[in-house]
Amino acid sequence: MHKNIFKHVGLVGLTALLAACSQQGTPSRAGALKPALNENGAVAQLGQLKYIQNELVVGYSDPEALNRVANVLGGSVVATIPEIRVGLVRFNGDAAKSSGQVFRLPGVRYAQPNLLVRGESPQPGVGTAALQAQAASADQVFDELPQYALDPRHLNARAAWDAGLTGAGVKVAVLDDPGDVTHPDLAPNWSGVAYNPFLNKVYTSGAEWVADYESDFASHGTFVASSIVAPKDGKGIVGVAPQAKFMPVVINPAVKAINEFYSDFYIARGAVWASNNGARVLNNSWGGGLSFGPIKDAFDYAMSNGTVVVASMGNSYHDEFQYPAALPGVIASGALDGSNRKVTFSTTGRHISSGAPGQDVMLANPTWLGGGHELISGTSFSSPYTAGVAALVLQKCPSATPYQVRRVMETTANSSVGSNPTGFDRDTGWGALDAGKIAATLKSCASLPAKGAYVNINVKYVDNQGTHPGVLGDVMLRGQGFRAGATDDPTPLYLSTTDAEGNGRFAEIAPGTYDVYVAGSDLSLTGGLPEERGTYVGTLSATAGSSATAPDQKNVLLTAQFPNFNPVDPYEPNDTPAEAKTIAYGQTTQTAYIFGQPQDADFFKFTAAAGDKIAANVLAAGELGGTLDSYLFLIGPDGKTVLSENDDRGTPRIDSDSEILYTIQTAGTYYLKVSSCTISCNPKSPQDDDSPFNKYQLKLQKQ
């Protein structure tokens, strides 16, 4: 099973769960094919990772560093997001292979391929629902159609509206596929602007927007936006914040398919644009595992400007971290059904904030797909309900910080739902959101909870070569009083990976005292001995009101090995049988690498007599750590005939290292070829595997 560097440093599950919807009906028209709306670069793949092959996303400390990267690669800077010091470099080469080359240049915070977020189909079991009578009670009919989500037993919206909380004056950005700004339930509350970050184009004409984006595959953004801002006008449906304004930001043009997400650079650009243009809430009804890099930088920037970031937990059915929902400071929303129970598909975890209706909710269908309304399910729709409730809080208290908004919503939630009827649980968070209780409780902004905190942990490694930035380190902030394994424990827990400067940043987290745990670069990624990683345990006080410009700072000096991003293989060149290096019985090679070219293979030769029973072992990720899922071949004296091959050793399987047990039939010189599963498991379509942490040792024995 292939592993890659980006997965292990936090880009886990790099598939965008269009988190997630299930809709009824068949599109009624052909999608408009407008390829200019899509990214046009060649797509490359490394394991499960997809990226624009010739584009590198660079986090930089100063513009000179960004230009330095472009010069080293012989490329050019094609776009920047100066607010978060991120640039996009285009060059003639492969980004995955070149990132290590520039990662250690002065002033570079990170350098990674321009990753493509890709969606999945809705999770099985989410289900569809026909638009039919719901036997609704009178308090569930608001405009024309029944909406259980807003009734007194769920979001309790009317009580908030009667108290004057309607979202008036608050802009909510919807990062999604194109929302239909001409739909009768959206047009009155369109902010008048929409943005495509790939084109860097602002639209002010609804007709032009629809002409460019109407498609058989674009409906999700319309559903999402309508749950937030549909006006209370006696027609159709009403949103939970019916006087808020919405700003569509296209991160998924959905031209030819449901999921065509832009790469992370452009998603980050869209988030920054929205915050700069007055959005006080960003709704993210998508997920995909971007735990550091440009999207985290963009969300941190937005929160530092007072913009609340909301994300859906996901539809994985599991208790797990999914990003961006698990990023520090993000309000993570889970889905509840009509009985205020967690919907089975809704992802759970310690990072969940609250629950909102997400099953069979009545939402607006885009006019280009026939208009009207549909029943639809997913955490995609609990998230915008949560974003709409956040807009109600911000209307009442415009100066509230993202953490204060979160805590107001949590402390007023109906905690009787879920597995812990008296408080927090990992299924529903602090409970079902209650807009009416927020209005009743938040009589004055003086009653807002304490502000959140910003923390920066700077890590340095000390090894026998000196002191280095603590790159790829793991940092955990764990609130004191933490009860490991307890499903009802609300003690905060935040995770971060350090960048090339050794910084792990935490935005808008709960104030308080934390135990700080730091470890050097993950050995499952870089390989090495446990003592080379090093660990640190200490404490830190996160102060309410600390900021991105003046965070609570802690410096950690860690005895740990600095990872080698440009290793030298002592056996190269040994890429053909003619160049094979000699190995003898009883010998284990020095550490070598499948690294330096796209489909590297290393050859070793040995002399054997007839009847020799040999055992050849590749010690790689399973034994040494690192990223190499090895593949081993035994080749005959002609240098061509494969006598035996192995991917994973053991029956049953022990690990991803490789082993060949074989009895030699004829005396002669034989060859052992070491490669990776990514390259060799599917010879008809081999993929590249060129990580500096693809380390291994080859061991040969005569039994």
N, C-alpha and C positions, 0 to 999 in steps of 0.2 A: 504494500500500500504506500503510495508516494507521499512524501512530506515535502514542504518547501519553506523557505526562509520566511516568507510573508505570513504564512499560516501561523508559524510559531511565535512571531513577534506581535501577534494580536489580530491579524486579519483572518479571523476564524470564520469558516463557513461563508466564503466570499461569493454568495449568491443572494441577490436581493429578493427577499420574500416580499412580494407585493402585498404587504402584510395585512390582511390579505382578503380577497373578496370572493364571493360566489354569487353570481347573478343569474337571473332567469331571462330566457329569451335569446333570439338569434339576431345578429346585426342585419339591418334591413338595406344596407347600401354598401357599395364597394369602398374600401378604404382609399383615401387620397394618398397617392404615392409621391412624396416630396423628399427625395433623398438629401436635398440640401439641408434639411432640418436635422440630419443625423451626422454623427462623427464619421469621417471618411478614411481614417488611417487604417492600415493593415492591422488585423488583430492577431496576436501571438498568444500561445498558451504554454504554461509551465505547470504541469500537474493540473489542479483544478483552477489555477490562476489564469485569468484572461486579462490582457492589457493591450493598449495601443503600442505596437512594436517599437516605433521610433520616437516615443515621447517619454520624457522623464519628468516627474514632478519633484521639484526641489524646494525644500524649506530652507531659507537662508537667513543669516543674521544681518547681512548688509548687501546692497545691490552688486557690489564688486564681486562678492562670492558667487552670485548667480551668473554673472558674466564669465567668471573664471570657469565654471562648470561648462558653459556653452563653448568656450574656447578649447578646453581640453577635449571635448567630444567632437569638435569641428562642426558644431551646430549653431542654432540661434535661439534666442528667447522669443517665443511667439505670443506669450500672454503672461500677465502677472496679476496677483491679488495683493497689492501692496499693504493693505490693512493687516494681513496675517503673514506677510513676508513669504509668499509662496509663488513660485514661477513655473512655467511650463517650457521645457527645452525640447526642441525638435532637432533630430540629427539623423545621419545615415548610419544606423546601427540598431542593435537590440537593447532595449532598456533594461531587461532583467540581467543581461550580461554586463552592462556598463554601470549599473548602480554602485557596485562595489568599488569600481575604479574611481568614482568621484565622491564617495561617501565620506572619505577622510580628508577632503580638501578643506582648507581653513574657511570658516564661516558657513559651512553647510550643516544644517540641523538634521536634515534627512534627505535622502534621494531614493525614490522608489518609482517603479513603472506607473504610468497613468492607468490605474486599475479600472477595469470595466465592472460595473455592478450589473449582474444579470438576474432576472426574476425566475421564479419557479411557478408552476401551476398551483392553484389553491390546494391546501392540504385535503386529502381524502377525509370525508366525514363532515366537512364544513357544511355541505348541503346547499340546496337551492330552495327557493320558496316562490310559489305562485302569488301574484297580486290578487288577493281575494279578501272577502270580508273577514275581519278579525274579531267579531263580536265585541267590539270595543265599548267600554263604558264611556259615559259622557265626558268624564274628565281626561279622556285620552284623545279627544278630537279638538284640534286647535284651529287650524284654518279649515281646509275641507276634508283632509284625510286623517285617519287615526294614527297616532304616534305614541305608543306605549312608553317610549324612551323618555318622554318629557313629563309624564304624569306624576302625581304626588308620591307615588311609590318608587319612583326611579330618580330621574334628575330633578324633579320638583321645580320645573322651570317657571311656571306661572307665578309662584310665590316670589321668585327673584325679580321677574318683570314688574310685578305689582309694587315692589319696593324700589323700582327705578333702575334696576340693573339689567340692561339690555345689550351691553357691549358698545354703546354709542361712543364714537370717537376713537375706537381701538381698531387697528389694522392687523389682520391675521394673514400671514403668507402661507400658501398651500404648496409645498414642494411635492410635485406629483406629475401625472400626465396632464394634458391641457384641460383645464376646467372650462366648461361652456359658459362664457360670460353673457351670452344672449338668452339663456334659459330663463323663463319667467320667474323661477324661484332663485335666480342668482343675479340677473341684470340689475335690480334695484340696489343691491349692495356690493356691486363690483366697484373697486376703488378707482377704476379708470386707467389703471396701468397693469401690464402683464410683462413678463420678462422671460427671454430665452437666453440662458447663460452661455450656451455653446455659440450662438450667433452674436452674443453680447448685444441683443436687440431689445429695446423697450417698445411695446405696443401700446397705443392709446386708442385704437379703433377696434371695437368689438367685431365689426364685419371683417376686417383684415385678419384678426386673430382666428376667427372661425374658418375663413378661407384657407389659411395656412395649416390649421391643425385638425379640422374635422376628419375623423377616421373611424373605420369599423372597430378599431382596437383601443380607442381612447374614450373611456367612460369613468374610470376610477376617480380622477380628480374632480369630476362633477359631483359624483356621489359624496365625496369627502367634503367639498366646499359647502354643499347644501345642508349638511348636518350642523354646520357652524352658523351660517349667515342667511339662510332663507328668510325673507321678511315676513312679518306678521301682517298680512294684507288680505286675509280672508280667502286666499286661493292656494291650492296645492298644499305644501307643507310649510313648517316654520323651523328655523334653526334655533339652537339653544341660546345664541347671542344675536337676535334678529335685527339689531341695528349696528352691528360691527361691519366693517368693510373687509373684503378679501382681495388678496393679490396672488394671482396664479404665477408660479415659477416652474417652468418646465424642466424636470429632471429626467423625464421619460417621454419622448415624443410620440411613442406608440404609433408609428407610421405603418409598419408592415406586420407588427406582432404586438401582443399585449405588453411584453416586457422588453424595452429597448433603452434601458437606463444609460444616461451619460456616464462618462468616467468621473472619478472622484474629484478631479480638478474642477470640473464644471459644476458639480453639485455644490462644492465649497463656494465657488464664485456666486452661485445663485443665493446661497444662504447669506453671504456677506452683503450682496446687493439688497436683499430684502430688509435686513437690519438697517442698512444705511438709508433706506427709503421709507422708514417709518413703521415697519412691521414690529409690533410688540409681542407677537407670538409667531413661532414657526411650527407648523404641523408637518410631521414626517410619518406618513402611513406607509412605511417601507422599512426594510431592515437588511442587514447583510454583513455585518461583522467588521466594520471599519473602526478599529479601536484607537488608532493613532494616525497622524498624517493630516492632510488638508481639511478633511471634514471635521475632525476633532478641533483643529485650529479655528475653523470657521464658526463652529458652535460656541467655542470658548469666547471668541470675539463677540458674537451676538449677545451672549449672556453678560459679558462685561459692559455692553451698551444698554443693559436692562431688558433685553429681549428674552422672553420665556421660550424654551425649546421643549416641545412635546413629541414623543415618539411611541409608536405601537410596540407592545411587547413581542409580537410575532405569533405565528400559528403553528408552532412546532410540537405542541402537546407536552413538551419537556420542561423540567426545571433547569434552566441554563441561561448563561449570558448571551444575549444577542445585541448587536450594535446597529444603530446608534442608541437604542434604548438604555443600554448599560453604561453609557458614558457618564462620568461624574457631572452632576447638575441637571441632567435631562430628566424630565418628568415622564416616567414610563407608565403606559396605560394598558390594563388588561381588559378582556371582554367579559361581560356578564349577559345572561339571558333574561327573558321576561320575568323569571322568578328570582332574579338577583343571585343566581348561582354562577360560578365560574363556568364559562363555556369550555367544553372538553379540549378544544384545540388551542386555547389561549396559553401561551408560554408563561411559565411561572418563574419566580426567583426572588432573592433578597432585595434586588434593586427596584422591584415594582413599587409604584407610588399609590395607585388607586385603581378602581374598576369603573367602567361605564358601559351602557348598553352596546352590544356588538353582535347580536344575533337577531335576524329578521327585522332590521330597522328600515323604516320607509324613507327613501332618499330619491333625489332627482336624477333622472336619466337624461343624457345630453340630447339636444334637439336633433343632432345629426344621426342619432340612432332611434329616432321616433319620438323623443321627448317623453313627457309624463314622468312616472315614478316607478320604482321597483323596491321590493324587499330584498335586502342584501345582508350578508354576515361576514364578520371578520374583525380582528383587532384593528384593522384599518379604520374602522368606524367608531370604535371606542376612543381612539386617539383624537379625532377631530371634536367629538363631544367634550373631551377633556380640554382641548385647546379653546373651545368656545367658553367653557366655564372659567378658564384662566382669563379670557377677555372680560368677563363680568367683573372679576376681581380688579383688573387693571383699570376698568372704567371708574370704579369706586376709589381706587388708590393708585393713581398714575405713577407715583414714585416708588411703588413697591418693587423690590428686587425679585429676580426669578426664584430664589429660595423662599422668600416671604410668600410669594404667590403659591408655591408648592405647599408650604406648611399650612396656609389658610385652608386650602382644599383638603389636605389630609386630616386636619384636626376637626373639620366639620363633616367629614364623610360618615356614612352609616356603617359603623364597624360591626354591626350585628350579622352582616353577610360574611361568607367565607368560613374557614375552619376554626377561626378564633373569634367568638362573638363579642369579645371585650377589647379588641384592638387589632394590631397588625397580624397578617399572615402572608405567606409567600404566594398564595393563590390570588388574593384580591387586594393585597396591599393594606392600606388603612381603611378600606371599605368602599362602598358605592358612593360616588359623588352626589352631593345634595346642594344644588344651587340655592334653593330656598333657605336652607340653614346658613349658608354663607351670608346671604343678605341679612338674615336676622342677627347674626353674630357680629358681622363687620359693620357696626354702627358708625365707628370712627376709625380712621387710619392709624390713630394712636394705639389701637389695639392689635396692630400687626405684630406677628412674632419677630424675633431678632433676625437681623440680616444674616445671610450666608457668609461663608469664608472662602478665600482663595489661598491655596497652598502650593508652594514649589519645593520639591525635594531635589537637590543637586547632588549627584553621586559621582565620585571619582574612584578609579581603580588604582591600586598600588601593587605592582608586581616587580619581578627582578629586572625589568627594563625601565622602571620609573613610575611616574604618576600619569594617568590617562583619563580622559572623559569616560564616565560610566555608561557607555553605550549598551543598548539592548538589555538593560537591567530591569528587574521586576520590582515595583514598589507597591506596597499595600498599606493603606490606612485603615485601621480597624478600631472602631470606637471601643472605649473601655467598657467592660461589662458584657462583652460579646459572649454569647452562648452557642458554641459550635453545634451545628446540626439541628438546632431548635427552629421549627417552622413558624413559631410565633415571636421570634426575636427581632425587634426592629432596629437593633444596634447597627449603625451605618458601617458599610464596608465599601471601599473604593479601591480600584486597581488602575495602574498606569504602567506603561512601558517607557523607559527613558529614551530620549533622542540622542543624536550624535554629540550633543554637548553635555549629556548626562542629566538632563532635566526631566522630571516627571511632574506634570502640572495637573492640578485639581481645581475645577471651577465651581463656584456656587454650591459648596458642600455644607453639611450641617456643622455649626460651630460646636466646639467641645474638645475634650482631650482624647487623643488617639495614640494607640500603639502603632509604631512605625516599623514595618518589616521591609528590608531591602535585601535582594539577592543579585549577584552578578548575572551576566548573560546566561540564558537558559541552556543547560548542557544538552538538552534534547535538540536544541538548535545548533549550537556551536560545537558540541562535543567537549571532551576533556574529563578530568577527574573531579569528583565532588569538592575536594579541597581547593580546587582552582576557581570555583565559583564564588565562594565567600558569602557570608550572611551578616546582617546587622539587625539588631532589635533596639529600639529606643522609644521615646515618646515625643509628642508634639501637641501644642495647644493651637487649635484653629480658632481664630478670633473673629467674632461677628463683626462684619463691616470691613474686614481686610479686602483688598481689591486685586485686580489683575496687575495693576501697576505697582502696588505695594503689598505683595502677598506675604503670608506667614512663611518664612524661609527656614529650611533646615539643610545643612550641608553634611553629607555622609562620606567618610573616607573608608573604603572597603578594600580589604586584602583579597584581590581577585585577579584572575588572568584576563588581560585585555584580548578580545577576540581578534584573530588574524583574518583580515578580509582579502588578503592577496597571498595565499600560501604558495610555497614552492614544493612541487612534487619531486622528491629525490630520485625518482626512477624515470622521469621523462627525458627523452622521448621513448616511449614504449607502446606506441599506438598501433603497431602491426606485428605479426609474428616475426618478421625479420628484425625488428627492434626489441624483441622480448628480452627482459632481464632475467637472470638466472636465480632460481630459488631451489634450495635443497631440502631433503627430508629433515624434519626437526627444526626448521627455520620459520620464523615469523618476520615479515618485512617491517621496515619502518612505516610510520604513518604516511600514506599516499592519498591521492585525491582524484575523484572523477570531476575534473574541473579544468577550465582553460579553453575548451572548445565545445560546440553545441552538443555533440553526441560522442563524448569521450569514451574510450575503451582502453584498458591497460592490459598488456600481455606479459606473462611470466612463463619461463620454460624450465623444465626439469627432466632429468634422465631417469628412466624407470626400466626395471627388468620384468620379464614375463612372470606373471603370478603376484606381482606387488599389489597389495591392497592399500590403496591410498585414502586419506581423509584430507580434503582441502576445505578450508573454512575462510569465509570473508567475515571479519569482525568489523561491523559498521554501526549503524544507529542502535541496534539492539545491545551491543557490547560496549561501544565506545561513545555513544551519543552522536550528535550531529544529525545530518539530514539525509544520509545516503540509505535508501532502500535498495540493497545490493542485488545484483544478478550475476551468477557465476557460470561459466562454460568450461568444460574439459574438451580440448580439441586434439585430434590425432596428429601423428608425425607429419602428415601432409600440410598442416597448418590451415586446413579447411573443414575437415569432417568433424562435426560435433558429436562427441561420444556420450556426453551427459550434460545436463544443465539443471540449475536450481535457482528458484527465487527465494522462498522462505524455508528455513531449516526446520526439521522436526516433523514427525507424524505421530500425534497431532502437532500442529504448528507451534513452534517455540517463540519465534520472533521473526523480524523481517531480514535478518542476516541470512547468508547463504552457505550451504554445505553440500559437497559431493563426496560420496563414498563409492569407490569404483575399484574393480580388480583389473589390472593391466593384462592384456592378452599377448602382446608382442613387445619385445624390448625396443626401446627407441627414445627419442626426444618428444615430449608431449608439452602442450601449452595450456595454461590457465588464463582465461580472459575474464577480467572483472569489469562490470558495467553497472548500470542501475536499472531498476524495474521500469522506470519512466521511459528509458530508451529501449529496453529489450523485451518487456513483457508482451508488447503487441508489435511484433516486427513489421506488420503491414502498415502501421501508422505510428512510427516512433516519434516521441516528443523530445524536446531539448531538456537537458538537466545539467545545469552549469553553476552549482552553488559552491562558494568557497568553503562551506561546511560539509561537503560531501566527502568526508574522510573515512579511511578504512585501513585495516591491516590484513594481509593475506597470510594464512598459516597453513603449512603443508606437513603432513605426518604420514609415516608408513606404519600401518597397523600390524 
